[in-house]
Amino acid sequence: MIRVHLDGELREVSEGSTLISLIPAHPAECAVAIIRPATKEQEKTESITVTTTAGEITLELAGHEVEVLERPDTFGSLSLHWTDRYAAAFGPFPSDIHPERKPHLYERGDVILGCGGYDPKTSYLIFSKSRHLADHGADETGGVVGRVVSGKAVLDRWTTGDRVTKLEPVISWADTSRSFTTTDQSLVLEDGTLIVSHVEITAQGYTPDRITTEAAGSVEHLLIALQSGKFTVDRATSTHILDRKLVGTDVPAQFKRPRREGTVTVRTGGPSVGGVYIYRADVPSSPAHSVVGQVVHGIELVKLAKEGDVLSLRVVPPRIDLLGLPLPEAKRMAAGREITLAIDTDGPDRIVVSQEPGTTLDVLSERSATVTTAPFEKVIDIVLDDARAPLSCDVFRRITGLKEHDAGMMPAFFVFDDVYLFKPKIPTTFKIYPENCPTGEVPGAALAITNDSRKGAGLVGVRLSANREFGPTSEPFEGTNIIGRVIDTDKLKSVKERQTVYIREVKS
């Protein structure tokens, strides 16, 4: 027999046992952390922390001239020499670069080793504040020696008199035994191995004894993003991992705090708004991030995860979302969570179409919720075609509420013959590119959305009969994106103009 530790619990297994024999129910696509027995040693990461009089930033090093950042003579002379809308330069100091005398394209956050007057004796560390093309006296590679991975707002605060007060490497604990993540269920276990199978997060504001709602809206976004129980590592850096599942979704900025190891945030502004971040290292707070939770188990898995990994994950408390549930099932769920329900119309043949409060923490804080219901005959079931129209289906879910709930709604706009048109409110920032446009004939009961090639972009339609000339929104085929089909076509016949129609997605 050999001994292994699974999620902190000591297990004895037979010699030669494999990973699947230890965790047979673990999702096959989800990675686990394998930490083999060995001593640990402290090592430098490929990052440095730069403390300035205007704030702290973290750089992820890159390029072949990074050693200049570790020299004492560099540190002693790093004061702000000049700044404009495009960049800020600290120095001067001597270096060994060979300037190419040619402009290069730089992105915001790039850190460039350049020089003034093409003289390496007056070199500068230049921080790019915005995307620009310039000749900074860099070498043929462009001179990018690193990138700012946290604290980018500091770049815009630098002014005359600012200087660097400290340059230090970010230190991590590295396991010399080649710790790694794997989905190989046939992996043979070794004596003394530590296995971490999942990550557990406690939501901001939640404890079993006390609930606060300072971050209720942004926590709800976290619960929606991770309700599948899986975190996809779309980006992995020295400081964090990122799940982009709900990138593009607006999130309220509610709880700004320093981002420590194990802190979970959602981005509330910028290019990755809506993304969920878990931090591997301490970084400063950011106005573009709202803290929504803390890792309480599985930080080793977070630290070892690589891009492309899928992590099994659980958030406490589980989400409370009653929309789309038959009322009897909603009542059972509420009773199980000790929540009192106020119901507009009770009955076994009704479906929940609205819930107040709308966030889990608010419901748990009040221990009550008010629900609005609709009879089954007023709720129309649909099937969406993600395989052929993934982008259009995503837009449709966002504008009808199906992205966050099992039930959505849209207002009836116009009804004529066997055509039913709906006009959900669509943000101007949403794009509906041509996708899955029909050819030949559109079958009856097809569900479609008008794409951006037509003035009526965003209009949703259903036509009960097949048609060879126009799509379900009465647009030509090139302006029509087929996104699925309506199951309950009989229920459509009672729909009137200006009526709110409730829909429920049936997973195919």
MARSEDREN-756300 format. One line per field, with one value per residue (C-alpha): residue number from 1; x, y, z. Coordinates in nm, 4 decimals, always signed. Layout:
N
seq <- NUM/...
xx <- X/...
yy <- Y/...
zz <- Z/...
//
This chain:
508
seq <- 1/2/3/4/5/6/7/8/9/10/11/12/13/14/15/16/17/18/19/20/21/22/23/24/25/26/27/28/29/30/31/32/33/34/35/36/37/38/39/40/41/42/43/44/45/46/47/48/49/50/51/52/53/54/55/56/57/58/59/60/61/62/63/64/65/66/67/68/69/70/71/72/73/74/75/76/77/78/79/80/81/82/83/84/85/86/87/88/89/90/91/92/93/94/95/96/97/98/99/100/101/102/103/104/105/106/107/108/109/110/111/112/113/114/115/116/117/118/119/120/121/122/123/124/125/126/127/128/129/130/131/132/133/134/135/136/137/138/139/140/141/142/143/144/145/146/147/148/149/150/151/152/153/154/155/156/157/158/159/160/161/162/163/164/165/166/167/168/169/170/171/172/173/174/175/176/177/178/179/180/181/182/183/184/185/186/187/188/189/190/191/192/193/194/195/196/197/198/199/200/201/202/203/204/205/206/207/208/209/210/211/212/213/214/215/216/217/218/219/220/221/222/223/224/225/226/227/228/229/230/231/232/233/234/235/236/237/238/239/240/241/242/243/244/245/246/247/248/249/250/251/252/253/254/255/256/257/258/259/260/261/262/263/264/265/266/267/268/269/270/271/272/273/274/275/276/277/278/279/280/281/282/283/284/285/286/287/288/289/290/291/292/293/294/295/296/297/298/299/300/301/302/303/304/305/306/307/308/309/310/311/312/313/314/315/316/317/318/319/320/321/322/323/324/325/326/327/328/329/330/331/332/333/334/335/336/337/338/339/340/341/342/343/344/345/346/347/348/349/350/351/352/353/354/355/356/357/358/359/360/361/362/363/364/365/366/367/368/369/370/371/372/373/374/375/376/377/378/379/380/381/382/383/384/385/386/387/388/389/390/391/392/393/394/395/396/397/398/399/400/401/402/403/404/405/406/407/408/409/410/411/412/413/414/415/416/417/418/419/420/421/422/423/424/425/426/427/428/429/430/431/432/433/434/435/436/437/438/439/440/441/442/443/444/445/446/447/448/449/450/451/452/453/454/455/456/457/458/459/460/461/462/463/464/465/466/467/468/469/470/471/472/473/474/475/476/477/478/479/480/481/482/483/484/485/486/487/488/489/490/491/492/493/494/495/496/497/498/499/500/501/502/503/504/505/506/507/508
xx <- +0.0000/+0.1054/-0.0165/-0.1393/-0.3174/-0.6359/-0.7595/-0.5946/-0.7262/-0.4852/-0.5710/-0.4121/-0.4238/-0.2657/+0.0710/+0.0209/-0.3159/-0.4105/-0.5709/-0.9096/-0.9244/-0.8819/-1.1324/-1.3588/-1.6337/-1.4026/-1.4931/-1.2552/-1.1959/-1.1013/-0.7349/-0.6029/-0.2818/-0.0164/+0.2460/+0.5081/+0.6994/+1.0103/+1.1581/+1.0569/+1.2906/+1.2405/+1.2939/+1.2453/+0.9580/+0.9781/+0.8200/+0.9352/+0.7483/+0.8204/+0.7285/+0.7029/+0.5998/+0.2686/+0.1906/+0.3003/+0.3070/+0.4079/+0.6063/+0.6252/+0.9728/+1.0442/+1.3280/+1.7040/+1.7988/+1.6068/+1.9252/+1.9453/+1.6559/+1.8606/+2.1695/+2.2261/+2.3287/+1.9938/+1.7919/+1.9776/+1.8885/+1.5269/+1.3454/+1.0854/+1.2716/+0.9770/+0.6165/+0.3511/+0.0221/+0.2029/+0.4820/+0.6807/+1.0591/+1.2703/+1.6467/+1.9002/+2.1395/+2.4026/+2.3243/+2.4761/+2.1968/+2.2574/+1.9849/+1.8380/+1.7158/+1.3781/+1.0229/+0.8389/+0.4756/+0.4104/+0.1002/-0.0196/+0.1767/+0.4889/+0.8138/+1.0876/+1.4629/+1.5605/+1.8057/+1.8210/+2.0112/+2.0922/+2.3509/+2.3400/+2.5033/+2.1756/+1.9342/+1.5796/+1.3182/+1.0114/+0.6550/+0.4048/+0.0829/-0.1104/-0.0729/+0.1709/+0.4413/+0.7704/+1.1495/+1.2619/+1.6224/+1.5615/+1.7460/+1.6266/+1.3799/+1.1918/+1.3420/+1.0404/+1.1861/+0.8588/+0.4885/+0.2819/+0.0460/-0.1017/-0.1221/-0.1609/-0.3530/-0.0264/+0.1118/-0.1397/-0.0624/+0.3090/+0.4098/+0.7179/+0.9107/+0.7935/+1.0597/+1.1104/+1.1660/+1.2045/+1.2693/+1.2395/+1.1748/+0.8490/+0.9309/+0.7331/+0.7674/+0.8684/+0.8402/+1.1558/+0.9638/+0.8055/+0.4569/+0.2032/-0.1606/-0.2993/-0.6159/-0.4436/-0.6645/-0.4222/-0.1458/+0.0150/+0.0218/+0.3443/+0.3820/+0.3553/+0.1899/-0.0473/-0.3497/-0.5695/-0.8817/-1.0873/-1.1032/-1.3515/-1.4413/-1.6359/-1.8291/-1.7549/-1.9994/-2.1018/-2.0495/-2.2897/-2.3582/-2.3663/-2.4391/-2.3527/-2.4574/-2.1875/-2.0918/-2.4228/-2.4437/-2.0869/-2.1045/-2.4127/-2.2051/-1.9482/-2.2189/-2.3567/-2.0116/-1.9181/-2.2576/-2.1414/-1.8828/-1.5961/-1.3330/-1.1668/-0.8152/-0.8235/-0.5179/-0.2463/+0.0161/+0.2498/-0.0134/-0.3513/-0.5647/-0.8633/-1.1921/-1.3367/-1.6732/-1.8764/-1.6384/-1.8452/-2.1024/-2.1455/-2.0701/-2.1276/-1.8107/-1.8841/-1.5980/-1.2476/-0.9797/-0.6167/-0.5915/-0.4075/-0.3124/-0.6388/-0.8544/-1.1260/-1.2364/-1.4548/-1.3412/-1.5805/-1.4161/-1.1692/-1.1252/-1.1959/-1.4986/-1.6983/-1.3977/-1.3370/-0.9838/-0.8215/-0.4930/-0.1765/+0.0181/-0.0433/-0.1104/-0.2534/-0.6232/-0.7696/-1.0761/-1.1507/-1.1823/-1.4467/-1.3535/-1.6141/-1.4603/-1.1678/-1.0187/-1.0522/-0.9328/-0.7227/-0.4814/-0.2155/-0.4313/-0.4727/-0.0955/-0.0112/-0.2902/-0.1835/-0.3681/-0.6303/-0.6845/-1.0395/-1.0679/-1.3437/-1.4716/-1.7401/-1.8636/-2.0302/-2.3148/-2.4799/-2.6844/-3.0557/-3.2291/-3.5905/-3.6659/-3.7823/-3.8686/-4.2161/-4.3647/-4.3783/-4.0056/-3.9278/-4.1144/-3.9165/-3.5882/-3.6788/-3.7836/-3.4537/-3.2645/-3.5035/-3.6358/-3.9937/-4.1698/-4.4371/-4.6215/-4.8533/-5.0664/-5.0193/-5.0838/-4.9161/-4.9306/-4.7337/-4.3720/-4.1627/-4.0842/-3.9583/-3.7818/-3.7187/-3.4587/-3.2669/-2.9351/-2.8480/-2.6927/-2.9927/-3.2310/-3.0220/-2.9928/-3.3700/-3.4549/-3.7443/-3.8234/-4.1217/-4.1890/-4.4107/-4.5480/-4.7119/-4.9253/-4.7532/-4.9567/-4.7975/-4.4367/-4.2922/-4.0163/-3.7403/-3.4230/-3.1137/-2.8602/-2.5185/-2.3441/-2.4391/-2.4895/-2.2873/-2.2376/-2.6002/-2.7280/-2.5059/-2.6497/-3.0044/-2.9453/-2.7998/-3.0885/-3.3636/-3.2190/-3.1490/-2.7786/-2.8440/-3.1671/-3.3578/-3.6466/-3.6333/-3.8710/-3.9177/-4.1902/-4.4117/-4.3676/-4.5820/-4.8040/-4.9364/-5.0486/-4.8249/-4.5318/-4.4515/-4.1955/-4.0322/-3.8175/-3.5904/-3.3837/-3.0357/-2.7336/-2.5689/-2.2377/-2.3709/-2.2751/-2.4789/-2.2624/-2.4152/-2.4168/-2.6097/-2.8020/-3.0574/-3.0443/-3.3189/-3.6006/-3.6541/-3.8483/-4.1572/-4.1135/-3.7549/-3.6363/-3.4202/-3.2600/-3.1907/-2.8190/-2.6343/-2.6630/-3.0228/-3.1716/-3.3848/-3.0836/-3.1815/-3.5407/-3.6402/-3.8964/-4.0797/-4.2722/-4.4951/-4.4820/-4.1850/-4.0743/-3.8354/-3.8117/-3.7976/-3.6683/-3.8682/-3.8105/-3.9447/-3.5959/-3.4100/-3.2014/-2.8723/-3.0108/-3.1368/-2.9481/-3.1257/-3.0649/-3.2990/-3.6620/-3.9788/-4.1224/-4.4551/-4.5882/-4.9499/-4.8828/-4.7684/-5.1175/-5.2465/-4.9652/-5.0814/-4.8810/-4.7153/-4.7525/-4.4512/-4.3764/-4.1952/-3.9540/-3.7691/-3.4696/-3.4794/-3.1305/-3.1012
yy <- +0.0000/+0.3601/+0.6852/+0.9873/+1.3067/+1.3918/+1.7456/+1.7402/+1.3966/+1.1058/+0.7988/+0.4541/+0.2893/-0.0145/+0.0257/+0.0820/+0.2529/+0.5107/+0.8512/+0.7289/+0.4664/+0.7428/+0.9911/+0.7857/+1.0512/+1.3392/+1.5014/+1.3659/+1.7087/+1.8739/+1.8936/+1.8050/+1.9196/+1.6542/+1.7550/+1.4880/+1.4580/+1.6755/+1.9649/+2.3092/+2.5927/+2.9615/+3.0806/+3.3973/+3.4180/+3.5991/+3.9062/+4.2103/+4.4572/+4.8244/+5.0597/+5.4258/+5.7423/+5.7271/+5.3602/+5.0020/+4.7995/+4.4436/+4.3610/+4.0271/+4.0112/+3.9336/+3.9873/+3.9479/+4.2705/+4.2116/+4.1928/+4.5723/+4.5840/+4.3989/+4.6254/+4.8607/+5.1497/+5.1215/+5.1387/+5.4408/+5.6624/+5.5726/+5.9054/+6.0330/+6.2123/+6.2879/+6.1883/+6.2532/+6.0969/+5.8003/+5.7036/+5.7822/+5.7462/+5.6823/+5.7331/+5.7971/+5.5076/+5.3254/+5.0063/+4.7940/+4.8178/+4.8869/+5.1268/+5.0395/+5.3944/+5.2638/+5.3108/+5.0161/+4.9578/+4.9387/+4.8418/+4.9881/+4.8295/+4.7487/+4.8289/+4.9361/+4.9686/+5.2645/+5.5519/+5.9239/+6.0527/+5.6906/+5.6923/+5.3779/+5.5780/+5.7694/+5.4796/+5.4934/+5.2526/+5.3608/+5.2622/+5.2683/+5.4411/+5.3808/+5.2042/+5.4043/+5.3889/+5.5502/+5.5355/+5.5208/+5.4356/+5.0634/+4.7728/+4.5738/+4.3722/+4.6849/+4.6739/+4.5352/+4.3929/+4.3358/+4.4068/+4.5588/+4.2888/+4.4831/+4.8461/+4.9940/+5.2897/+5.4060/+5.4780/+5.7607/+5.9133/+5.9761/+6.3411/+6.5597/+6.4527/+6.0903/+5.8236/+5.4538/+5.3752/+4.9986/+4.7265/+4.3699/+4.0283/+3.8483/+3.5391/+3.2155/+2.8734/+2.6264/+2.2528/+2.0823/+1.7595/+1.8805/+1.9459/+1.9787/+1.9586/+1.6638/+1.5081/+1.1702/+0.9396/+0.6497/+0.8293/+0.5916/+0.7355/+0.7589/+0.7310/+1.0723/+1.2461/+1.5366/+1.5582/+1.8673/+1.7918/+2.1097/+2.4732/+2.6064/+2.9757/+3.1566/+3.4515/+3.8022/+3.8938/+3.5366/+3.3443/+3.0892/+3.3289/+3.6659/+3.7914/+4.1350/+4.2630/+4.5178/+4.3093/+4.1307/+4.2299/+4.1395/+3.8177/+3.7190/+3.7602/+3.5216/+3.2666/+3.2861/+3.2544/+2.9485/+2.7815/+2.4951/+2.4098/+2.4616/+2.7349/+2.7499/+2.8933/+3.1187/+3.3102/+3.2237/+3.4748/+3.4889/+3.6823/+3.5386/+3.3017/+3.4273/+3.2718/+3.4701/+3.2906/+3.6068/+3.8652/+4.1445/+4.1449/+4.4615/+4.4179/+4.6743/+4.8079/+4.7426/+4.6214/+4.7532/+4.5921/+4.4736/+4.1541/+3.9057/+3.5478/+3.3558/+3.6662/+3.6306/+3.9361/+4.0231/+4.2916/+4.5870/+4.7887/+4.7558/+4.5023/+4.1935/+4.3340/+4.0472/+3.8141/+3.6203/+3.6404/+3.4257/+3.5627/+3.3580/+3.6460/+3.9734/+4.2750/+4.6202/+4.7002/+4.8314/+5.0466/+4.8088/+4.5041/+4.4180/+4.1601/+3.8810/+3.5970/+3.4150/+3.0737/+2.8613/+2.5349/+2.4465/+2.7395/+2.4876/+2.3952/+2.7649/+2.8216/+2.5211/+2.5674/+2.6400/+2.7918/+2.5550/+2.3734/+2.3307/+2.3310/+2.1741/+2.4517/+2.5193/+2.8543/+2.8882/+2.9717/+2.8089/+3.0434/+3.0987/+3.1449/+3.0308/+3.1656/+2.8988/+2.6476/+2.4972/+2.6563/+2.3317/+2.2782/+2.6419/+2.6035/+2.2895/+2.4612/+2.7650/+2.5472/+2.3596/+2.6896/+2.8151/+3.0923/+3.2192/+3.2736/+3.5322/+3.4077/+3.6125/+3.3166/+2.9698/+2.6558/+2.3377/+2.4425/+2.7675/+2.8659/+3.1302/+3.4193/+3.6838/+3.6880/+3.9733/+4.0274/+3.9128/+3.8328/+3.5344/+3.7328/+3.9669/+3.6695/+3.4976/+3.8202/+3.8772/+3.5052/+3.5763/+3.6372/+3.7460/+3.5538/+3.6243/+3.3260/+3.2546/+2.9576/+2.6884/+2.7846/+3.1326/+3.0092/+2.9116/+2.6513/+2.6991/+2.5195/+2.7207/+2.6079/+2.6831/+2.4536/+2.6644/+3.0098/+3.0381/+3.4166/+3.4949/+3.2553/+3.4264/+3.7677/+3.6289/+3.4863/+3.8162/+4.0335/+3.8025/+3.7102/+3.3465/+3.4061/+3.4491/+3.2518/+2.9481/+3.1748/+3.4905/+3.7387/+3.9571/+4.1998/+4.1130/+4.3875/+4.2926/+3.9991/+3.9300/+3.6149/+3.3420/+3.5734/+3.6811/+3.9555/+4.0491/+4.3479/+4.2894/+4.5858/+4.5483/+4.7595/+4.9567/+4.7880/+4.4447/+4.3205/+4.0646/+3.9438/+3.7350/+3.3761/+3.0640/+3.2539/+3.0263/+2.9023/+2.7409/+2.7267/+2.8262/+2.5556/+2.6387/+2.7297/+2.8460/+3.1133/+3.3922/+3.7267/+4.0013/+4.0666/+4.3972/+4.4034/+4.5307/+4.8352/+4.6151/+4.4463/+4.2708/+4.1966/+3.8401/+3.6479/+3.3205/+3.2107/+2.9088/+2.7991/+2.7292/+3.0052/+3.0208/+3.3997/+3.5575/+3.4567/+3.4458/+3.8205/+3.8967/+3.9961/+3.8540/+3.5483/+3.7446/+3.9561/+3.6557/+3.4508/+3.1257/+3.0647/+2.7748/+2.6712/+2.7122/+2.3968/+2.5342/+2.6786/+2.6451/+2.8857/+3.1510/+3.1782/+3.3546/+3.6154/+3.9773/+4.2875/+4.4710/+4.1579/+4.0290/+3.6739/+3.4395/+3.1866/+2.8882/+2.7205/+2.3447/+2.1984/+1.9753
zz <- +0.0000/-0.0619/+0.0904/-0.1036/-0.0039/-0.1938/-0.1292/+0.2153/+0.3127/+0.3631/+0.1532/+0.1396/-0.2044/-0.3621/-0.5264/-0.8992/-0.8516/-1.1130/-1.0835/-1.2051/-0.9315/-0.6737/-0.8225/-1.0534/-1.0683/-1.1568/-1.4936/-1.7566/-1.9125/-1.5822/-1.4850/-1.1394/-0.9728/-0.9087/-0.6510/-0.6117/-0.2834/-0.2683/-0.0812/-0.1942/-0.2722/-0.3236/-0.6791/-0.8790/-1.1243/-1.4559/-1.2955/-1.1006/-0.8838/-0.9563/-0.6733/-0.7766/-0.5963/-0.7886/-0.7199/-0.7746/-1.0963/-1.1812/-1.4956/-1.6695/-1.8215/-2.1859/-2.4309/-2.4048/-2.2243/-1.9011/-1.6926/-1.7112/-1.4640/-1.2013/-1.2072/-0.9100/-1.1390/-1.3201/-1.0016/-0.8686/-1.1654/-1.2425/-1.2153/-1.4613/-1.7414/-1.9728/-2.0294/-2.2953/-2.4052/-2.5614/-2.3221/-2.0067/-1.9800/-1.6682/-1.6641/-1.7994/-1.7343/-1.9427/-2.1354/-2.4123/-2.6691/-3.0385/-3.1603/-3.4998/-3.5852/-3.6993/-3.5627/-3.4036/-3.3066/-2.9314/-2.7301/-2.4013/-2.1182/-2.3217/-2.1381/-2.3794/-2.3416/-2.5599/-2.5655/-2.6321/-2.9337/-3.0268/-2.7459/-2.5238/-2.2427/-2.2056/-2.2069/-2.0737/-1.9517/-2.1497/-2.0542/-2.3401/-2.2256/-2.5495/-2.8815/-3.0927/-3.3596/-3.2586/-3.2734/-2.9103/-2.9923/-2.9377/-3.0943/-3.3959/-3.1864/-3.0798/-2.7323/-2.5441/-2.2218/-2.0400/-2.0146/-1.7357/-1.6078/-1.3175/-1.2134/-1.5638/-1.4200/-1.2591/-1.6083/-1.6465/-1.3037/-1.3494/-1.3542/-1.3008/-0.9906/-0.9829/-0.9486/-0.8871/-0.5198/-0.5374/-0.7950/-0.6695/-0.8198/-0.7471/-0.5432/-0.5615/-0.4074/-0.6749/-0.6298/-0.7549/-0.8232/-1.1492/-1.0128/-1.2932/-1.3970/-1.5903/-1.7280/-1.7731/-1.5706/-1.6250/-1.4336/-1.1833/-0.8310/-0.6296/-0.2552/-0.0868/-0.3844/-0.3172/-0.5503/-0.5688/-0.7701/-0.7474/-0.6433/-0.3895/-0.3637/-0.0930/-0.2360/-0.1084/+0.1666/+0.2505/+0.5724/+0.7219/+1.0100/+0.8350/+0.4848/+0.3495/+0.0083/-0.0767/-0.3823/-0.4525/-0.8208/-0.9135/-0.7070/-0.9089/-1.2243/-1.0738/-0.9923/-1.3475/-1.5058/-1.2986/-1.2529/-1.4763/-1.2095/-1.4537/-1.4901/-1.8329/-1.8203/-2.1263/-2.0060/-1.7549/-1.6389/-1.3418/-1.1428/-1.2444/-1.4490/-1.6491/-1.7619/-2.0542/-2.0630/-1.9986/-2.1443/-2.2976/-2.0166/-1.8102/-1.4394/-1.1609/-0.9951/-0.6283/-0.4093/-0.4782/-0.2629/-0.3014/-0.5026/-0.2834/-0.3618/-0.4000/-0.4510/-0.7165/-0.9141/-1.2105/-1.4494/-1.4580/-1.7358/-2.0204/-2.3003/-2.0861/-1.9001/-1.7535/-1.7258/-1.4031/-1.2571/-0.9865/-0.8529/-0.8076/-0.6526/-0.4715/-0.6942/-0.6149/-0.6296/-0.9553/-1.0250/-1.3142/-1.0866/-0.8285/-0.5647/-0.5626/-0.3652/-0.2123/-0.2862/+0.0294/-0.1244/-0.4269/-0.4578/-0.5674/-0.8670/-0.9483/-0.9358/-1.1535/-1.4106/-1.7664/-2.0595/-2.1954/-1.8658/-1.7388/-1.3593/-1.1521/-0.9283/-0.6680/-0.5390/-0.1980/-0.1743/-0.4788/-0.6940/-0.6259/-0.9610/-0.9851/-1.3328/-1.5759/-1.3035/-1.2687/-0.9577/-0.7532/-0.8176/-0.7299/-0.4001/-0.3142/-0.3943/-0.1836/+0.1085/+0.0878/+0.1199/+0.3946/+0.1690/+0.2055/-0.1297/-0.2030/-0.5141/-0.7350/-0.8460/-0.7032/-0.9019/-1.0273/-1.3951/-1.3666/-1.4388/-1.2606/-1.4978/-1.2525/-0.9152/-0.6721/-0.5347/-0.8372/-0.6670/-0.4518/-0.1668/-0.1445/-0.1301/+0.1377/+0.3354/+0.3348/+0.3545/+0.1190/-0.2481/-0.4544/-0.7747/-1.0728/-1.2592/-1.5931/-1.7009/-1.9058/-2.2132/-2.2081/-2.2006/-2.5378/-2.5576/-2.8145/-2.9268/-3.0241/-3.2855/-3.1324/-3.3788/-3.6840/-3.5302/-3.2061/-3.2196/-3.3032/-3.0373/-2.7806/-2.8758/-2.8561/-2.5086/-2.3890/-2.5143/-2.3879/-2.0475/-2.1352/-2.0754/-1.7025/-1.6522/-1.7747/-1.8778/-2.0891/-2.2393/-2.5457/-2.6555/-2.9525/-3.2143/-3.5135/-3.6075/-3.9560/-4.1346/-3.9910/-3.9111/-3.5539/-3.5004/-3.1682/-3.0838/-2.7813/-2.6647/-2.8111/-2.7062/-2.9844/-2.9037/-3.0035/-3.3480/-3.5423/-3.8262/-4.1093/-3.9879/-4.0900/-4.3585/-4.5290/-4.8877/-5.0877/-4.8351/-4.4725/-4.2870/-4.0881/-3.7181/-3.7790/-3.5340/-3.6793/-3.6022/-3.8562/-3.9010/-3.9352/-4.3148/-4.2753/-4.1030/-3.8777/-3.7151/-3.3932/-3.4947/-3.4002/-3.6008/-3.6500/-3.9603/-3.9148/-4.2792/-4.5052/-4.7437/-5.0400/-5.0649/-4.7189/-4.3786/-4.0534/-3.9945/-4.3485/-4.4643/-4.7678/-4.6937/-4.6811/-4.3937/-4.1959/-3.9359/-3.8474/-3.4753/-3.3935/-3.3971/-3.1940/-3.0382/-2.9109/-3.2361/-3.1215/-2.8345/-3.0833/-3.2292/-2.9180/-2.9155/-2.9574/-3.0496/-2.7555/-2.5429/-2.3477/-2.4518/-2.2145/-2.3619/-2.2235/-2.3856/-2.4207/-2.4429/-2.7467
//
